Amino acid sequence: MSKSLQEWLQEGTDLYDIAVAEYHELEKQLAELQEQMLAKRIEINEVAKIVGKPLMQPPSPTENETTLTQETPHATNGTASTNGTTAQAVEVEVEVVDKGQSAPYTLSSIARALTGKPTRR
């Protein structure tokens, strides 16, 4: 029995929806890891100040820093639209410990760390 065009399209839509859900779950995990890494860097820097060791600096930003965040088209009302669904944008507040330091970690730097790919300097 061969599948009709409608069945193929439905199967493709189902695969797409599953992939999008997995992507959003990975984004959530990445944000949680980023938060944990920031907390760990703060902890390390507090100990470093006490024992006279150099402070841990955040990774240098790269040209691909915003690649992951530019893939989802944004609507004008602060929401992202994917396949007719709407997701509310989330703002994350980050505590700045040393105002001389740049932003702690980017999505691309964490992705490189997780995949084991070298960072560009």
GULUM-889759 format. One line per field, with one value per residue: residue number from 1; residue in three letters; chain; x, y, z of N, C-alpha, C in turn. Coordinates in Angstrom, 2 decimals. Each point is the difference from the previous one (the first is absolute). Layout:
k <- c(NUM, ...)
r <- c(ALA, ...)
c <- c(A, ...)
n.X <- c(X, ...)
n.Y <- c(Y, ...)
n.Z <- c(Z, ...)
ca.X <- c(X, ...)
ca.Y <- c(Y, ...)
ca.Z <- c(Z, ...)
c.X <- c(X, ...)
c.Y <- c(Y, ...)
c.Z <- c(Z, ...)
# end
This chain:
k <- c(1, 2, 3, 4, 5, 6, 7, 8, 9, 10, 11, 12, 13, 14, 15, 16, 17, 18, 19, 20, 21, 22, 23, 24, 25, 26, 27, 28, 29, 30, 31, 32, 33, 34, 35, 36, 37, 38, 39, 40, 41, 42, 43, 44, 45, 46, 47, 48, 49, 50, 51, 52, 53, 54, 55, 56, 57, 58, 59, 60, 61, 62, 63, 64, 65, 66, 67, 68, 69, 70, 71, 72, 73, 74, 75, 76, 77, 78, 79, 80, 81, 82, 83, 84, 85, 86, 87, 88, 89, 90, 91, 92, 93, 94, 95, 96, 97, 98, 99, 100, 101, 102, 103, 104, 105, 106, 107, 108, 109, 110, 111, 112, 113, 114, 115, 116, 117, 118, 119, 120, 121)
r <- c(MET, SER, LYS, SER, LEU, GLN, GLU, TRP, LEU, GLN, GLU, GLY, THR, ASP, LEU, TYR, ASP, ILE, ALA, VAL, ALA, GLU, TYR, HIS, GLU, LEU, GLU, LYS, GLN, LEU, ALA, GLU, LEU, GLN, GLU, GLN, MET, LEU, ALA, LYS, ARG, ILE, GLU, ILE, ASN, GLU, VAL, ALA, LYS, ILE, VAL, GLY, LYS, PRO, LEU, MET, GLN, PRO, PRO, SER, PRO, THR, GLU, ASN, GLU, THR, THR, LEU, THR, GLN, GLU, THR, PRO, HIS, ALA, THR, ASN, GLY, THR, ALA, SER, THR, ASN, GLY, THR, THR, ALA, GLN, ALA, VAL, GLU, VAL, GLU, VAL, GLU, VAL, VAL, ASP, LYS, GLY, GLN, SER, ALA, PRO, TYR, THR, LEU, SER, SER, ILE, ALA, ARG, ALA, LEU, THR, GLY, LYS, PRO, THR, ARG, ARG)
c <- c(A, A, A, A, A, A, A, A, A, A, A, A, A, A, A, A, A, A, A, A, A, A, A, A, A, A, A, A, A, A, A, A, A, A, A, A, A, A, A, A, A, A, A, A, A, A, A, A, A, A, A, A, A, A, A, A, A, A, A, A, A, A, A, A, A, A, A, A, A, A, A, A, A, A, A, A, A, A, A, A, A, A, A, A, A, A, A, A, A, A, A, A, A, A, A, A, A, A, A, A, A, A, A, A, A, A, A, A, A, A, A, A, A, A, A, A, A, A, A, A, A)
n.X <- c(0.85, -0.20, 0.81, -1.05, -0.11, -1.27, 0.14, 0.65, -0.87, -0.97, 0.62, 0.19, -1.26, -0.33, 0.83, -0.52, -1.23, 0.37, 0.57, -1.06, -0.77, 0.76, -0.09, -1.27, -0.04, 0.72, -0.81, -1.02, 0.49, 0.18, -1.18, -0.44, 0.67, -0.48, -1.14, 0.13, 0.39, -0.93, -0.85, 0.48, -0.06, -1.16, -0.34, 0.48, -0.59, -1.01, 0.18, 0.06, -0.94, -0.51, 0.22, -0.35, -0.98, 0.32, -0.75, -1.06, 0.43, -1.08, -0.47, 0.94, -0.79, -0.73, 0.38, 0.04, 0.23, -0.56, 0.75, 0.06, 0.17, 0.69, -0.06, -0.52, -0.93, 0.19, -1.13, -0.76, -0.80, 1.25, -0.67, 0.28, -0.10, -0.45, -0.19, -0.28, 0.98, -0.33, 1.26, -0.26, 0.56, 1.18, -0.05, 1.32, -0.06, 1.12, 0.46, 0.41, 1.04, 0.64, -0.28, 1.27, -0.73, 0.21, -1.01, -0.52, -1.03, 0.31, -1.10, 0.69, 0.47, -1.20, -0.58, 1.01, -0.21, -1.29, 0.30, 0.80, -0.67, 1.17, 0.33, -0.53, 1.25)
n.Y <- c(-1.18, 0.89, 0.92, 0.68, 1.02, -0.06, -1.31, 0.19, 0.94, -0.82, -1.01, 0.80, 0.39, -1.28, -0.34, 1.00, -0.30, -1.27, 0.34, 0.78, -0.97, -0.86, 0.85, 0.19, -1.31, -0.10, 0.92, -0.64, -1.16, 0.62, 0.57, -1.19, -0.57, 0.95, -0.15, -1.32, 0.19, 0.91, -0.79, -0.98, 0.82, 0.41, -1.26, -0.36, 1.08, -0.36, -1.27, 0.33, 0.87, -1.00, -0.91, 1.13, -0.66, -0.15, 1.04, -0.80, 0.19, 0.66, -0.93, 0.21, 1.05, -0.74, -0.07, -1.26, 0.94, 0.62, -0.93, -0.59, 1.23, 0.05, -1.28, 0.45, 0.11, 1.28, -0.06, 1.00, -0.91, -0.39, -0.58, -1.28, -0.02, -1.23, -0.20, 1.29, -0.49, 0.49, 0.37, 0.25, 1.16, -0.49, 0.83, 0.01, 0.10, 0.65, -0.49, 1.27, -0.83, -0.02, 1.27, -0.32, -1.04, -0.70, -0.19, -0.79, -0.64, -0.40, -0.06, 0.71, 0.74, -0.04, 0.26, 0.87, 0.43, -0.05, 0.54, 0.70, 0.90, 0.28, 0.88, 0.98, 0.31)
n.Z <- c(0.00, -0.93, 0.49, 0.42, -0.81, 0.36, -0.13, -1.14, -0.34, 0.42, -0.60, -1.04, 0.11, 0.19, -0.97, -0.71, 0.42, -0.21, -1.17, -0.22, 0.47, -0.70, -1.01, 0.31, 0.12, -1.11, -0.52, 0.57, -0.44, -1.16, 0.15, 0.40, -1.01, -0.78, 0.63, -0.11, -1.26, -0.11, 0.63, -0.77, -1.06, 0.48, 0.25, -1.18, -0.49, 0.79, -0.33, -1.28, 0.34, 0.69, -0.96, -0.60, -0.51, -1.29, -0.30, 0.01, -1.24, -0.39, -0.82, -0.90, -0.28, -0.81, -1.24, 0.44, 0.86, -1.01, -0.53, 1.20, 0.44, -1.14, 0.33, 1.14, -0.94, 0.26, 0.67, -0.38, 0.52, -0.32, -0.98, 0.07, -1.31, 0.23, -1.29, 0.08, 0.78, 1.17, 0.19, 1.26, -0.27, 0.37, 1.03, -0.04, 1.31, -0.26, 1.15, -0.07, 0.09, -1.14, 0.15, 0.22, 0.40, -1.12, -0.83, 0.93, -0.39, -1.20, -0.71, -0.87, 1.02, 0.52, -1.17, -0.20, 1.23, -0.25, -1.17, 0.80, -0.70, -0.58, 0.92, -0.69, -0.12)
ca.X <- c(-0.85, 0.80, -0.55, -0.49, 0.74, -0.45, 0.65, 1.41, 0.07, -0.28, 1.19, 1.03, -0.40, 0.23, 1.46, 0.40, -0.46, 0.85, 1.32, -0.12, -0.11, 1.33, 0.82, -0.35, 0.50, 1.44, 0.18, -0.24, 1.15, 1.13, -0.17, 0.29, 1.45, 0.61, -0.21, 0.88, 1.38, 0.17, 0.09, 1.27, 1.06, -0.07, 0.56, 1.45, 0.61, 0.02, 1.11, 1.23, 0.35, 0.49, 1.28, 0.95, 0.08, -0.64, -1.44, -0.44, -0.67, -0.93, 0.60, -0.09, -1.06, 0.46, -0.90, -1.16, -0.64, -1.46, -0.52, -1.12, -1.16, -0.55, -0.72, -1.44, -0.52, -0.71, -1.12, 0.22, -0.55, 0.86, -0.23, 0.59, -1.01, 0.53, -1.04, -1.32, -0.10, 0.66, 0.67, 0.31, 1.43, 0.40, 1.13, 0.80, 0.76, 1.30, 0.67, 1.36, 0.87, 1.07, -0.52, 1.00, -0.04, -1.05, -1.05, 0.66, 0.09, -0.96, -0.53, 0.96, 1.16, -0.43, -0.19, 1.33, 0.52, -0.72, 0.34, 1.43, 0.65, 0.86, -0.47, 0.85, 0.57)
ca.Y <- c(1.18, 1.21, 1.13, 1.12, 1.24, 0.52, -0.79, 0.40, 1.34, -0.11, -0.61, 1.04, 0.97, -0.64, -0.02, 1.38, 0.37, -0.71, 0.62, 1.31, -0.24, -0.38, 1.21, 0.86, -0.68, 0.24, 1.42, 0.09, -0.61, 0.88, 1.14, -0.48, -0.18, 1.33, 0.53, -0.75, 0.41, 1.34, -0.16, -0.64, 1.00, 0.92, -0.74, -0.13, 1.31, 0.34, -0.76, 0.51, 1.25, -0.34, -0.72, 0.72, -0.58, 0.86, -0.15, -0.69, 0.93, -0.64, -0.16, 1.15, -0.16, -0.30, 0.49, -0.87, 0.06, 0.13, -0.90, -0.80, 0.81, 0.65, -0.95, 0.07, 1.32, 0.64, 0.86, 1.34, 0.15, -0.65, -1.44, -0.71, -0.80, -1.17, -0.89, 0.43, 0.08, 1.18, -0.19, 1.29, 0.23, -0.07, 0.84, -0.57, 1.01, -0.51, 0.85, 0.33, 0.04, 0.95, 0.79, 0.05, -1.22, -0.06, -0.99, -1.24, -1.06, 0.10, -1.29, -0.69, -0.47, -1.18, -1.07, -0.49, -0.76, -1.27, -0.86, -0.25, 0.72, 1.05, 1.37, 0.85, 1.13)
ca.Z <- c(0.00, -0.06, 0.75, -0.79, 0.22, 1.29, 1.05, 0.00, 0.59, 1.43, 0.62, 0.02, 1.03, 1.30, 0.22, 0.25, 1.34, 0.96, -0.04, 0.64, 1.44, 0.46, -0.07, 1.13, 1.20, 0.02, 0.35, 1.44, 0.67, -0.23, 0.90, 1.35, 0.08, 0.00, 1.35, 0.89, -0.28, 0.56, 1.46, 0.30, -0.22, 1.13, 1.13, -0.23, 0.14, 1.42, 0.59, -0.61, 0.69, 1.34, -0.04, -0.84, -1.35, -1.01, -0.16, -1.22, -0.89, -0.94, -1.33, -0.91, -0.98, -1.35, -1.06, -0.10, 1.30, -0.07, -1.03, 0.49, 0.33, -1.18, -0.84, 0.20, -0.37, 1.11, -0.33, 0.52, 1.34, 0.99, -0.01, -1.13, -0.66, -0.69, -0.50, 0.44, 1.45, 0.53, 1.29, 0.61, 0.21, 1.39, 0.34, 1.08, 0.71, 0.41, 0.96, -0.42, 1.17, -0.31, -1.12, -1.05, -0.79, -1.02, 0.27, 0.39, -0.99, -1.09, -0.43, -0.87, 0.76, 0.76, -0.98, -0.36, 1.15, 0.09, -1.13, 0.00, -1.09, 0.56, -0.12, -0.84, 0.75)
c.X <- c(0.90, -0.72, -0.47, 0.86, -0.36, 0.69, 1.49, 0.16, -0.25, 1.19, 1.13, -0.29, 0.24, 1.49, 0.51, -0.37, 0.85, 1.37, -0.02, -0.10, 1.34, 0.93, -0.28, 0.46, 1.51, 0.31, -0.15, 1.20, 1.23, -0.07, 0.31, 1.50, 0.73, -0.10, 0.93, 1.46, 0.28, 0.14, 1.34, 1.15, 0.03, 0.64, 1.52, 0.69, 0.03, 1.16, 1.33, 0.46, 0.61, 1.40, 1.01, 0.22, -0.66, -1.50, -0.29, -0.81, -1.00, 0.68, -0.19, -1.13, 0.59, -1.00, -1.26, -0.85, -1.52, -0.62, -1.23, -1.24, -0.64, -0.84, -1.51, -0.49, -0.83, -1.12, 0.24, -0.49, 0.83, -0.22, 0.70, -1.06, 0.65, -1.18, -1.39, -0.16, 0.76, 0.57, 0.40, 1.51, 0.29, 1.19, 0.72, 0.81, 1.29, 0.63, 1.43, 0.85, 1.09, -0.43, 0.99, -0.02, -1.12, -1.03, 0.64, 0.14, -1.08, -0.49, 1.02, 1.20, -0.36, -0.20, 1.35, 0.58, -0.67, 0.37, 1.49, 0.74, 0.86, -0.61, 0.98, 0.48, 0.63)
c.Y <- c(1.24, 1.13, 1.09, 1.23, 0.58, -0.74, 0.35, 1.37, -0.06, -0.61, 1.01, 1.04, -0.57, -0.03, 1.39, 0.42, -0.66, 0.66, 1.37, -0.15, -0.39, 1.20, 0.90, -0.61, 0.21, 1.46, 0.19, -0.57, 0.90, 1.22, -0.40, -0.21, 1.33, 0.62, -0.70, 0.41, 1.39, -0.09, -0.60, 0.98, 1.00, -0.64, -0.10, 1.34, 0.45, -0.71, 0.53, 1.28, -0.29, -0.62, 0.64, -0.60, 0.94, -0.30, -0.71, 0.99, -0.74, -0.14, 1.25, -0.22, -0.25, 0.53, -0.84, 0.01, 0.00, -0.96, -0.76, 0.84, 0.65, -0.94, 0.07, 1.39, 0.57, 0.87, 1.36, 0.18, -0.73, -1.50, -0.61, -0.92, -1.13, -0.89, 0.37, 0.08, 1.23, -0.31, 1.37, 0.11, 0.02, 0.90, -0.62, 1.11, -0.63, 1.00, 0.23, 0.16, 1.04, 0.77, 0.11, -1.21, 0.07, -1.05, -1.37, -1.03, 0.20, -1.38, -0.76, -0.51, -1.24, -1.17, -0.58, -0.83, -1.36, -0.96, -0.32, 0.69, 1.12, 1.38, 0.78, 1.16, 0.98)
c.Z <- c(0.00, 0.73, -0.95, 0.32, 1.37, 1.15, 0.11, 0.66, 1.50, 0.73, 0.11, 1.07, 1.40, 0.33, 0.32, 1.42, 1.08, 0.07, 0.68, 1.52, 0.59, 0.03, 1.21, 1.32, 0.12, 0.36, 1.51, 0.78, -0.12, 0.93, 1.44, 0.19, 0.06, 1.38, 1.00, -0.20, 0.58, 1.52, 0.40, -0.18, 1.14, 1.23, -0.12, 0.22, 1.45, 0.71, -0.52, 0.68, 1.36, -0.05, -0.95, -1.38, -1.00, -0.11, -1.32, -0.82, -0.88, -1.35, -0.84, -0.99, -1.39, -1.01, -0.12, 1.27, -0.07, -1.00, 0.47, 0.25, -1.21, -0.85, 0.14, -0.37, 1.16, -0.51, 0.65, 1.43, 1.06, 0.08, -1.20, -0.59, -0.76, -0.39, 0.54, 1.51, 0.47, 1.37, 0.53, 0.21, 1.50, 0.23, 1.19, 0.62, 0.50, 0.95, -0.45, 1.25, -0.19, -1.24, -1.14, -0.91, -1.02, 0.40, 0.22, -1.12, -1.06, -0.36, -0.84, 0.76, 0.82, -0.95, -0.42, 1.14, 0.10, -1.13, -0.07, -1.12, 0.61, -0.20, -0.88, 0.83, -0.94)
# end
